[in-house]
Amino acid sequence: MQNYVVDTNFFFNLQIKSGFGSNPKEIIMAVTNIGNHLKKAKKAEFFMPPLILDEFLTFIDQGDDYIQNFLAMMVVKAPEYSKIDFPAKVFYELVKEMRHRSYRGLQVGEEVLQESGKTMMETEKLSRIDYQKTIGEHVKKLRERYRQATRVKFLDSVADLDLIVLAKELSGTLVTADEGVLLWGREFGVKETLPQVWKRSLEELLAD
């Protein structure tokens, strides 16, 4: 029995080109269909941690029949952190990366603050609206650069860690397009599959 731990972005990131469909509804229905066949054949089960399911549910209408079918097929399970052991090296690398990103975030804040100060010095007295527009551009830049410095290719939520730990606990395969989850899943020694080929893997498993 194969176990797959599936991330929310698999269903809603249309850049993945998974082959399951051209929109989230088609993808969800196709995954539900093949998931039910694999489950009935006792060849595979699909899992989601509760926090990932909560995230998934924010994107859809829970009352739709196809969502009810999906929820009936999906196994919702929280990871048991107390039963999983991880090498100290993983935590060493995690703390080191957090420190580096915290420093980079501070640098970004300082750089944007200096830029905004320089801009304000070079402009004449602004109206309230023009002031808000000028500052707004700098705030927008700060948010984007801060996000790049602290969150991209990193675990930015407990839900991300839940995916990795559950996959480790089940000896399962991680299905995600999140670069941070993939990178840290490798640190934890978790199996992964490319979202673009997952459909083919499932079809081959079902035909076997």
C-alpha positions as CSV (number, residue, x, y, z in Angstrom):
1,M,0.0,0.0,0.0
2,Q,1.4,3.3,-1.1
3,N,0.8,6.4,1.0
4,Y,0.8,9.9,-0.6
5,V,0.7,13.1,1.5
6,V,-0.8,15.8,-0.7
7,D,-0.3,19.6,-0.4
8,T,-3.0,22.2,-1.1
9,N,-1.0,23.8,-3.9
10,F,-1.2,20.7,-6.0
11,F,-4.9,21.5,-6.7
12,F,-4.8,25.2,-7.1
13,N,-1.4,26.0,-8.7
14,L,-2.2,25.7,-12.4
15,Q,1.4,26.2,-13.4
16,I,2.1,22.6,-12.3
17,K,0.6,21.1,-15.4
18,S,-0.3,17.9,-13.5
19,G,-2.4,16.4,-16.3
20,F,-5.4,16.0,-14.0
21,G,-7.3,18.9,-15.4
22,S,-7.3,22.5,-16.5
23,N,-8.9,24.0,-13.4
24,P,-9.1,23.1,-9.7
25,K,-12.6,21.5,-10.0
26,E,-11.4,19.1,-12.7
27,I,-8.2,18.3,-10.8
28,I,-10.0,17.6,-7.6
29,M,-12.6,15.4,-9.3
30,A,-9.9,13.4,-11.2
31,V,-7.8,12.9,-8.1
32,T,-10.9,11.8,-6.2
33,N,-11.7,9.3,-8.9
34,I,-8.3,7.6,-9.1
35,G,-7.9,7.8,-5.3
36,N,-11.1,5.9,-4.9
37,H,-10.0,3.2,-7.4
38,L,-6.6,2.8,-5.7
39,K,-8.2,2.7,-2.2
40,K,-10.6,0.0,-3.3
41,A,-7.8,-2.0,-4.8
42,K,-5.8,-1.5,-1.6
43,K,-2.9,-0.1,-3.6
44,A,-2.7,3.5,-2.3
45,E,-4.2,6.0,0.1
46,F,-4.1,9.8,0.0
47,F,-3.5,11.8,3.2
48,M,-3.8,15.4,4.3
49,P,-2.8,16.9,7.7
50,P,-5.7,18.8,9.3
51,L,-4.0,22.2,8.9
52,I,-3.5,21.5,5.2
53,L,-7.1,20.5,4.8
54,D,-8.2,23.7,6.6
55,E,-6.1,25.6,4.0
56,F,-7.7,23.6,1.2
57,L,-11.2,24.4,2.4
58,T,-10.6,28.1,2.2
59,F,-10.4,27.9,-1.6
60,I,-13.7,26.0,-2.3
61,D,-17.4,25.7,-1.4
62,Q,-17.6,22.7,1.0
63,G,-21.3,22.1,0.1
64,D,-20.5,21.1,-3.5
65,D,-21.0,17.3,-4.1
66,Y,-17.5,16.9,-5.7
67,I,-15.9,18.4,-2.6
68,Q,-17.9,16.0,-0.4
69,N,-16.7,13.1,-2.5
70,F,-13.1,14.3,-2.3
71,L,-13.3,14.6,1.5
72,A,-14.8,11.1,1.8
73,M,-11.8,9.8,-0.2
74,M,-9.1,11.7,1.5
75,V,-7.6,10.4,4.8
76,V,-7.2,13.3,7.3
77,K,-4.5,12.6,9.8
78,A,-2.4,14.7,12.1
79,P,1.3,13.8,12.4
80,E,2.4,12.2,15.7
81,Y,5.4,14.4,16.5
82,S,6.2,12.5,19.7
83,K,6.8,9.2,17.8
84,I,9.2,10.6,15.1
85,D,12.9,11.0,15.7
86,F,15.0,13.4,13.6
87,P,18.8,13.8,13.3
88,A,20.3,16.7,15.2
89,K,21.8,17.9,11.9
90,V,18.3,18.7,10.6
91,F,17.6,21.1,13.5
92,Y,21.1,22.5,13.2
93,E,20.5,23.4,9.6
94,L,17.0,24.7,10.4
95,V,18.3,27.1,13.1
96,K,21.2,28.2,10.9
97,E,18.8,29.0,8.0
98,M,16.4,30.8,10.3
99,R,19.2,33.0,11.6
100,H,20.4,33.8,8.1
101,R,16.9,34.7,6.9
102,S,16.2,36.8,10.0
103,Y,19.4,38.8,9.2
104,R,18.4,39.1,5.6
105,G,15.0,40.4,6.5
106,L,16.6,43.0,8.7
107,Q,18.9,44.1,5.9
108,V,15.9,44.4,3.5
109,G,14.0,46.6,6.0
110,E,17.0,48.9,6.5
111,E,17.6,49.2,2.7
112,V,14.0,50.1,1.9
113,L,13.8,52.5,4.8
114,Q,16.9,54.3,3.5
115,E,15.3,54.4,0.0
116,S,12.1,55.8,1.3
117,G,13.9,58.5,3.3
118,K,15.9,59.5,0.3
119,T,12.8,59.7,-1.8
120,M,11.0,61.9,0.7
121,M,14.0,64.2,1.0
122,E,14.1,64.7,-2.8
123,T,10.4,65.6,-3.1
124,E,8.7,68.8,-2.3
125,K,5.9,68.9,0.3
126,L,3.3,66.4,-0.8
127,S,-0.4,66.3,-0.4
128,R,-1.8,63.6,1.9
129,I,-2.9,61.5,-1.0
130,D,0.5,61.8,-2.8
131,Y,2.3,61.0,0.4
132,Q,0.3,57.9,0.9
133,K,1.0,56.8,-2.7
134,T,4.7,57.4,-2.4
135,I,5.0,55.6,1.0
136,G,2.7,52.9,-0.3
137,E,5.1,52.0,-3.1
138,H,7.9,51.6,-0.6
139,V,5.7,49.5,1.7
140,K,4.8,47.2,-1.2
141,K,8.5,46.8,-2.1
142,L,9.4,46.1,1.5
143,R,6.7,43.4,1.8
144,E,7.8,41.7,-1.4
145,R,11.5,41.8,-0.7
146,Y,11.0,40.7,2.9
147,R,8.9,37.7,1.8
148,Q,11.6,36.8,-0.7
149,A,14.3,37.0,2.0
150,T,12.4,35.2,4.8
151,R,9.9,32.8,3.3
152,V,10.8,31.7,-0.3
153,K,12.2,28.1,-0.3
154,F,11.7,27.8,3.4
155,L,9.2,26.3,5.9
156,D,6.9,29.3,6.5
157,S,4.2,27.6,8.5
158,V,3.5,24.7,10.9
159,A,1.3,23.3,8.1
160,D,4.3,22.9,5.9
161,L,6.1,21.0,8.7
162,D,3.0,18.8,9.2
163,L,3.3,17.6,5.6
164,I,6.9,16.5,6.0
165,V,6.4,14.9,9.4
166,L,3.3,13.0,8.3
167,A,5.1,11.7,5.1
168,K,8.0,10.6,7.3
169,E,5.7,8.9,9.8
170,L,3.8,7.0,7.1
171,S,6.9,6.3,5.0
172,G,4.8,8.1,2.4
173,T,5.5,10.2,-0.7
174,L,5.2,14.0,-0.6
175,V,3.1,15.6,-3.4
176,T,3.8,19.3,-3.5
177,A,5.1,22.1,-5.7
178,D,6.3,24.2,-2.7
179,E,10.0,24.5,-3.0
180,G,10.5,25.1,0.7
181,V,8.6,21.9,1.6
182,L,10.5,19.9,-1.0
183,L,13.9,21.2,0.1
184,W,13.3,20.5,3.8
185,G,11.6,17.3,3.0
186,R,14.9,16.2,1.5
187,E,16.7,17.2,4.7
188,F,14.3,15.0,6.6
189,G,14.8,12.1,4.2
190,V,11.2,12.1,2.9
191,K,10.2,10.6,-0.4
192,E,8.8,12.9,-3.1
193,T,7.2,12.7,-6.5
194,L,7.2,15.4,-9.2
195,P,3.6,16.7,-9.4
196,Q,3.9,16.6,-13.2
197,V,4.4,12.8,-13.3
198,W,2.2,11.8,-10.3
199,K,-0.8,11.0,-12.5
200,R,1.3,8.6,-14.6
201,S,2.7,7.0,-11.5
202,L,-0.8,6.4,-10.1
203,E,-2.1,5.0,-13.4
204,E,0.8,2.6,-13.6
205,L,0.2,1.6,-10.0
206,L,-3.5,1.0,-10.7
207,A,-2.8,-1.0,-13.8
208,D,-0.2,-3.2,-12.1
